[in-house]
Amino acid sequence: METINTSDYQALQIYLRDACGILLRDSARDLARRRLRPVLDNHQLTSIEELLARLDKPGRSGLKEAVIDGVTMSESQWFGEAAVFSLLGDQVLPDIVGRNPGKRVAVWSAACSTGQEPYSVAMLVRELSEKNPGTLSEPRVLATDTSRSALEVARRAHYEIGPDDTGVTAVRKERFFRSIEKGGWQVSPDIRALVEFRELNLLQRTLPGKFDVVICQNALVYYSAEKRKAILARFHAALNPGGYLIAGSSELTGDMTELYEPIACPSGTAYRKK
Ligand SMILES: C[S@@+](CC[C@H](N)C(=O)[O-])C[C@H]1O[C@@H](n2cnc3c(N)ncnc32)[C@H](O)[C@@H]1O
C-alpha cells in the first residue's frame, strides 16, 4: 500500500470515530499508512478498502484490536515528559504523604503501553523513599492498556536502552536494570514486583480499584471530547479523596473544575480531586 487515497482515509476516519470514538487527524494519513501496513500484511489484506470491509465480520479475530493498536500508537518513553515526573516528585507525592505519612501510595497508569511509564513511577517512588526515609512506603502500581501485545512486552520488561532514553541515567541503569546476556536490559525483579499489568479498555465502565494518583498520558488525545469526558469522570471515581490526576494538557476537556482543583506548579498542572 503506497498511499491511502482520500476516500479510503475518510472512511477509516468515520469508522474509527463511530465505532471506537477515536479521532484520526487529517494530518496523520501517512503515519496511519505506515502503522497499518503490518496489520494488512498479517491479515493478508491488500488495501484499506478491503480492511474496512472485513473489520466487523465474524472470524476476523484480533483485526479491530490490531487497527486500534496501530492508530493509537504504543510508543512510550522512560520517565516520559520530564515535567510530568517533576509534578509527581515535587508536588503530588509530597502532598499525599504529607497528609498520610508512611502511606503506601496506589498509582494507576491508565494507558501503560509497553510498561516504561509504570516502571518509571515505581523507580521514582523508590528513589524518593530512599531520599526521605520513613515518608513513603513501596508503591502499588496498577498498569492497564487495551493492547495485548504492548502488555506482553511490559510484562517481559526487557528493553533496548539507547541514547534517546535520557530518563534512564547511568545511575538508574545500574540501580534498576540488569543487563541481559543476549543484549538489552531487563527491569530488576524488585521493581517489577511493584507493578501489576492488566488488560483494560478505558472506554468500558470497569473501575480497577481506588488510587491516590491516576496517570494518563498520550492516550486520550485520540478520543472525542465526549469520550474523554466520560473517561475523566471514571478517573475521578477511581481516585481516593484528595487524589491526583496527572494528564497531558492535550488529554483534558475544557472544563475540569467541577471535578478537580487545578494545582499549578512550575512544571505543569496537576488536578486534585475535589
Ligand atoms: C502513545 S501510548 C502512551 C503510553 C504511555 N502512557 C506514555 O505516555 O508513555 C498510547 C497507549 O494508549 C493505549 N490506549 C488507547 N486507547 C485506549 C483505551 N481505550 N483503553 C486503554 N488503553 C488505550 C494504546 O494501546 C497505547 O498503548
The ligand as a MOL file (V3000), in Angstrom:
LIG
                    3D

  0  0  0     0  0            999 V3000
M  V30 BEGIN CTAB
M  V30 COUNTS 27 29 0 0 0
M  V30 BEGIN ATOM
M  V30 1 C 1.3040 6.5630 22.9890 0
M  V30 2 S 0.9340 5.2760 24.1000 0 CHG=1
M  V30 3 C 1.1700 6.1010 25.6340 0
M  V30 4 C 1.9480 5.2890 26.6110 0
M  V30 5 C 2.2860 5.9880 27.9300 0
M  V30 6 N 1.1030 6.4620 28.6240 0
M  V30 7 C 3.2390 7.1280 27.7030 0
M  V30 8 O 2.8140 8.2790 27.6100 0
M  V30 9 O 4.4460 6.8670 27.6000 0 CHG=-1
M  V30 10 C -0.8410 5.2140 23.9900 0
M  V30 11 C -1.4150 3.9570 24.6270 0
M  V30 12 O -2.7960 4.1690 24.8670 0
M  V30 13 C -3.4240 2.9210 24.7350 0
M  V30 14 N -4.8600 3.1290 24.5680 0
M  V30 15 C -5.5020 3.7530 23.5550 0
M  V30 16 N -6.8220 3.6820 23.7250 0
M  V30 17 C -7.0290 3.0090 24.8860 0
M  V30 18 C -8.1900 2.6060 25.5920 0
M  V30 19 N -9.4140 2.8840 25.1360 0
M  V30 20 N -8.0520 1.9140 26.7400 0
M  V30 21 C -6.8120 1.6060 27.2100 0
M  V30 22 N -5.6740 1.9470 26.5740 0
M  V30 23 C -5.7860 2.6420 25.4300 0
M  V30 24 C -2.7680 2.3260 23.4960 0
M  V30 25 O -2.9590 0.9290 23.4250 0
M  V30 26 C -1.3290 2.7360 23.7030 0
M  V30 27 O -0.5920 1.7130 24.3400 0
M  V30 END ATOM
M  V30 BEGIN BOND
M  V30 1 1 1 2
M  V30 2 1 2 3
M  V30 3 1 2 10
M  V30 4 1 3 4
M  V30 5 1 4 5
M  V30 6 1 5 6
M  V30 7 1 5 7
M  V30 8 2 7 8
M  V30 9 1 7 9
M  V30 10 1 10 11
M  V30 11 1 11 12
M  V30 12 1 11 26
M  V30 13 1 12 13
M  V30 14 1 13 14
M  V30 15 1 13 24
M  V30 16 1 14 15
M  V30 17 1 14 23
M  V30 18 2 15 16
M  V30 19 1 16 17
M  V30 20 1 17 18
M  V30 21 2 17 23
M  V30 22 1 18 19
M  V30 23 2 18 20
M  V30 24 1 20 21
M  V30 25 2 21 22
M  V30 26 1 22 23
M  V30 27 1 24 25
M  V30 28 1 24 26
M  V30 29 1 26 27
M  V30 END BOND
M  V30 END CTAB
M  END
